[in-house]
Amino acid sequence: MSNSKACDIVIAYRIYPEISKIPPIFSDNKLKLAELCLNSFREALNTINFKIYAILDNCPNVYQDLFKHYFLDNNLEIISLPKTGNSGTFGLQIKLLLEQHYSDYVYFAEDDYFYLPNAFQEMMSFIKNENVDFISPYDHPDYYNLELHRYKYQRKKHENTVWRTAGSTCMTFLTKKSVLEKTQGIFRTYTKNNYDASIWLALTRERINDISFIFGEGLKNNLYRRILLKSFYFSPLKFFFGKRWKLWTPNPSLATHMDSELLAPAIDWHKLFQKSKEKLIFSH
């Protein structure tokens, strides 16, 4: 493979044919849900020059046809796997994104996110022009509801989006290859059953250096206690002394996780789902 930078961004998109959460639409049909999300993803890329690796985890052949329907052969590389699981496919994402030489910007994508049309334009502009380590497209409701996320954060307006720093997110995010190279060690603990929140807190260092939180809610709340213990177990040095990486999230959201109980706030997603549903071709 050539060392020349051939595109704006390289994407590793992992997909499996089962439904794990309760989605707000197509709750009994993963193929339709997958197409709805993939259609929004493709529209969000818009004028972005990209390369995409589609990681198909134990998927029927129809999922290959789905990706070929939405992406041209020169943008797409399909990798079909036997049943590998969440941690295994994430490990493959890291490998693919670190070994490629197409772009300095890399994106980890999960199959259950619905995107706004301007999502990648906003994210790419922000990461290219500001001091940004990681970007999530998802304004998680937990930021407003959980004690874990009550901390002082930074805010920054860039073009059409207001961004804020966050302590953690899920495993769909944008970063630079150079940043991933430096942080891959902690991300690889996800393949050893570390939590996503524990990984992010070790990187952003939000809350894990707050003694009052650790010995207060951190000990009393069972979920927080498990998150903190996992963070300490897998990265004890980072827990106390690690570099503070910055994770930024948009407000309002540029995408939502397709969990009916955790849709990003302030956007009428159901209206957007119905509008996008009318465009679907493949799974009709």
C-alpha positions as CSV (number, residue, x, y, z in Angstrom):
1,M,0.0,0.0,0.0
2,S,1.3,3.5,-0.9
3,N,2.3,5.9,1.8
4,S,0.6,8.8,0.1
5,K,-2.4,10.3,1.8
6,A,-5.2,9.4,-0.5
7,C,-8.3,10.6,1.3
8,D,-9.6,12.8,4.1
9,I,-10.6,10.1,6.5
10,V,-10.5,6.3,6.9
11,I,-13.4,4.6,8.6
12,A,-13.7,1.1,10.2
13,Y,-17.4,0.3,10.4
14,R,-18.3,-2.8,12.3
15,I,-21.7,-4.5,12.0
16,Y,-23.4,-7.6,13.2
17,P,-26.9,-9.0,12.3
18,E,-28.5,-8.9,15.7
19,I,-30.2,-6.2,17.8
20,S,-28.7,-5.6,21.2
21,K,-30.6,-2.5,22.5
22,I,-34.3,-1.6,21.9
23,P,-34.1,0.8,18.9
24,P,-36.7,3.5,18.3
25,I,-37.5,2.1,14.9
26,F,-37.2,-1.3,13.2
27,S,-36.9,-3.0,16.6
28,D,-37.6,-6.4,15.0
29,N,-35.6,-6.1,11.8
30,K,-31.8,-5.5,12.0
31,L,-31.4,-5.3,8.2
32,K,-33.8,-2.4,7.9
33,L,-32.2,-0.7,11.0
34,A,-28.8,-1.3,9.5
35,E,-29.8,0.3,6.2
36,L,-31.5,3.3,7.9
37,C,-28.2,4.0,9.8
38,L,-26.0,3.3,6.9
39,N,-28.0,5.6,4.6
40,S,-27.7,8.4,7.1
41,F,-24.0,7.7,7.5
42,R,-23.4,7.9,3.7
43,E,-25.3,11.1,3.5
44,A,-23.3,12.6,6.4
45,L,-20.1,11.9,4.5
46,N,-21.4,14.0,1.7
47,T,-18.4,15.6,0.0
48,I,-15.8,14.0,2.3
49,N,-13.2,11.9,0.5
50,F,-13.1,8.6,2.4
51,K,-12.0,5.0,2.6
52,I,-14.3,2.6,4.5
53,Y,-13.5,-0.9,5.9
54,A,-16.8,-2.8,6.5
55,I,-16.3,-5.4,9.2
56,L,-19.1,-7.9,8.9
57,D,-19.3,-10.0,12.0
58,N,-21.1,-13.3,11.2
59,C,-23.4,-11.4,8.7
60,P,-25.4,-13.1,6.0
61,N,-24.3,-12.3,2.4
62,V,-27.1,-9.7,2.1
63,Y,-25.1,-7.4,4.3
64,Q,-22.3,-7.4,1.7
65,D,-24.9,-6.3,-0.9
66,L,-26.0,-3.6,1.5
67,F,-22.6,-2.0,1.7
68,K,-22.0,-2.4,-2.1
69,H,-25.3,-0.6,-2.6
70,Y,-24.2,2.5,-0.7
71,F,-20.5,2.6,-1.4
72,L,-18.4,2.4,-4.6
73,D,-15.8,-0.4,-4.9
74,N,-12.9,2.0,-4.8
75,N,-14.1,3.4,-1.4
76,L,-15.0,0.1,0.1
77,E,-13.2,-2.9,1.5
78,I,-15.4,-5.7,3.0
79,I,-14.0,-8.0,5.7
80,S,-16.3,-10.9,6.5
81,L,-15.7,-12.7,9.8
82,P,-17.1,-15.7,11.5
83,K,-18.7,-14.9,14.8
84,T,-16.1,-12.7,16.5
85,G,-17.9,-10.5,19.0
86,N,-17.8,-6.9,20.1
87,S,-14.3,-6.9,21.6
88,G,-12.8,-8.8,18.7
89,T,-14.2,-6.5,16.0
90,F,-13.0,-3.5,18.0
91,G,-9.5,-4.9,18.1
92,L,-9.6,-5.3,14.3
93,Q,-10.7,-1.7,13.9
94,I,-7.6,-0.6,15.8
95,K,-5.4,-2.8,13.6
96,L,-6.9,-1.6,10.3
97,L,-6.8,2.1,11.2
98,L,-3.2,2.0,12.5
99,E,-1.9,0.0,9.5
100,Q,-3.5,2.1,6.8
101,H,-1.7,4.9,5.1
102,Y,-4.5,6.7,3.4
103,S,-5.2,9.4,6.0
104,D,-4.2,10.8,9.3
105,Y,-7.8,11.0,10.4
106,V,-9.5,7.8,11.5
107,Y,-13.1,7.0,12.5
108,F,-14.4,4.1,14.6
109,A,-18.1,3.4,13.6
110,E,-20.7,1.1,15.2
111,D,-23.7,0.1,13.2
112,D,-26.5,1.6,15.4
113,Y,-25.9,5.3,15.0
114,F,-28.1,7.7,12.9
115,Y,-26.3,10.8,11.6
116,L,-27.3,14.3,10.6
117,P,-26.3,15.3,7.0
118,N,-23.7,17.8,8.3
119,A,-22.1,15.5,10.8
120,F,-18.7,14.8,9.1
121,Q,-18.3,18.2,7.7
122,E,-18.6,19.7,11.2
123,M,-16.4,17.0,12.9
124,M,-13.6,17.2,10.2
125,S,-13.5,21.0,10.3
126,F,-13.2,21.0,14.1
127,I,-10.5,18.4,14.4
128,K,-8.4,20.0,11.6
129,N,-8.6,23.5,12.9
130,E,-8.6,23.2,16.7
131,N,-6.6,21.4,19.5
132,V,-8.7,18.3,19.5
133,D,-7.7,14.7,20.4
134,F,-11.1,12.9,20.1
135,I,-14.5,13.7,18.9
136,S,-17.8,11.9,19.5
137,P,-20.8,12.8,17.2
138,Y,-23.2,11.9,20.1
139,D,-24.5,14.3,22.8
140,H,-25.2,11.5,25.3
141,P,-28.2,12.1,27.6
142,D,-26.0,10.8,30.5
143,Y,-24.1,14.1,30.4
144,Y,-27.1,15.8,31.8
145,N,-28.5,13.1,34.1
146,L,-25.6,11.4,35.9
147,E,-23.4,12.5,38.8
148,L,-20.5,10.9,37.0
149,H,-20.6,13.7,34.4
150,R,-20.9,16.7,36.8
151,Y,-17.6,18.4,36.3
152,K,-16.3,21.6,34.9
153,Y,-16.1,21.4,31.2
154,Q,-14.8,23.6,28.4
155,R,-17.0,25.0,25.6
156,K,-15.9,26.1,22.2
157,K,-17.9,27.3,19.2
158,H,-16.5,26.3,15.8
159,E,-18.4,27.3,12.7
160,N,-22.0,26.0,13.1
161,T,-21.5,23.8,16.2
162,V,-20.9,24.4,19.9
163,W,-18.6,21.8,21.3
164,R,-17.9,20.8,25.0
165,T,-15.4,18.6,26.6
166,A,-16.7,15.3,28.0
167,G,-15.3,12.6,30.3
168,S,-16.5,9.6,28.3
169,T,-18.5,8.4,25.4
170,C,-19.2,5.1,23.5
171,M,-17.0,3.5,21.0
172,T,-18.0,5.5,18.0
173,F,-15.5,8.4,17.6
174,L,-13.1,10.4,15.4
175,T,-9.4,10.8,16.2
176,K,-6.0,11.2,14.5
177,K,-3.9,8.2,13.7
178,S,-1.0,9.8,15.6
179,V,-3.2,10.0,18.7
180,L,-4.5,6.5,18.3
181,E,-0.9,5.2,18.1
182,K,-0.2,6.8,21.5
183,T,-3.4,5.7,23.2
184,Q,-3.8,2.2,21.6
185,G,-2.7,0.5,24.7
186,I,-5.6,1.6,26.8
187,F,-8.1,1.1,23.9
188,R,-6.9,-2.5,23.5
189,T,-8.0,-3.2,27.1
190,Y,-11.6,-3.1,25.6
191,T,-10.8,-6.5,24.1
192,K,-10.1,-7.8,27.7
193,N,-13.5,-6.8,29.0
194,N,-12.7,-3.3,30.1
195,Y,-15.7,-0.8,30.0
196,D,-15.8,2.0,27.4
197,A,-16.5,4.5,30.2
198,S,-13.4,3.2,32.2
199,I,-11.2,3.6,29.1
200,W,-12.4,7.1,28.4
201,L,-12.0,8.3,32.0
202,A,-8.5,7.0,32.0
203,L,-7.8,9.1,28.9
204,T,-9.7,12.3,29.8
205,R,-9.0,12.0,33.6
206,E,-12.4,13.4,34.4
207,R,-13.6,12.3,37.9
208,I,-10.8,9.8,38.4
209,N,-8.6,12.5,40.0
210,D,-11.6,14.0,42.0
211,I,-11.0,12.6,45.5
212,S,-14.4,13.9,46.8
213,F,-16.2,12.0,44.0
214,I,-14.2,8.8,44.4
215,F,-14.8,8.5,48.1
216,G,-18.3,9.8,47.8
217,E,-20.6,8.8,45.0
218,G,-17.8,6.8,43.4
219,L,-17.9,4.3,46.3
220,K,-21.6,4.4,47.1
221,N,-22.9,3.9,43.5
222,N,-22.3,0.4,42.3
223,L,-22.0,1.4,38.6
224,Y,-19.5,4.2,39.3
225,R,-17.5,1.9,41.6
226,R,-17.2,-0.7,38.9
227,I,-16.2,1.9,36.3
228,L,-13.5,3.3,38.6
229,L,-12.2,-0.1,39.6
230,K,-11.9,-1.2,36.0
231,S,-10.1,2.1,35.1
232,F,-7.7,1.6,37.9
233,Y,-7.2,-2.2,37.2
234,F,-6.4,-1.8,33.5
235,S,-4.4,1.5,33.7
236,P,-3.1,2.2,37.2
237,L,-0.5,4.7,36.1
238,K,-2.9,6.6,33.9
239,F,-5.3,6.6,36.8
240,F,-2.9,8.7,38.9
241,F,-0.4,10.3,36.4
242,G,-1.7,9.9,32.9
243,K,-1.8,12.6,30.2
244,R,-5.1,14.4,30.0
245,W,-6.5,13.8,26.5
246,K,-9.5,15.9,25.3
247,L,-12.7,14.4,24.1
248,W,-15.2,16.8,22.5
249,T,-18.9,16.3,21.9
250,P,-21.4,18.5,20.0
251,N,-24.4,20.4,21.3
252,P,-26.9,19.8,19.8
253,S,-25.9,16.3,18.7
254,L,-24.7,15.4,15.2
255,A,-25.8,11.8,15.6
256,T,-27.7,9.6,18.0
257,H,-27.2,6.1,19.4
258,M,-30.2,4.0,18.3
259,D,-31.3,3.2,21.8
260,S,-34.9,4.3,22.4
261,E,-34.0,5.2,26.0
262,L,-30.9,7.2,25.1
263,L,-31.6,9.3,22.1
264,A,-29.6,12.5,22.0
265,P,-31.6,15.4,23.4
266,A,-33.1,18.5,21.6
267,I,-33.7,16.9,18.2
268,D,-36.9,15.4,16.9
269,W,-35.2,12.1,15.8
270,H,-38.5,10.3,15.1
271,K,-39.4,12.8,12.5
272,L,-35.9,12.4,10.9
273,F,-36.3,8.6,11.0
274,Q,-39.6,8.7,9.2
275,K,-38.2,11.0,6.5
276,S,-35.1,8.8,6.1
277,K,-37.2,5.7,6.0
278,E,-38.8,6.9,2.8
279,K,-35.4,6.9,1.1
280,L,-34.6,3.3,1.8
281,I,-34.3,1.1,-1.3
282,F,-32.4,-2.0,-0.4
283,S,-34.4,-3.5,2.4
284,H,-37.9,-2.8,1.1
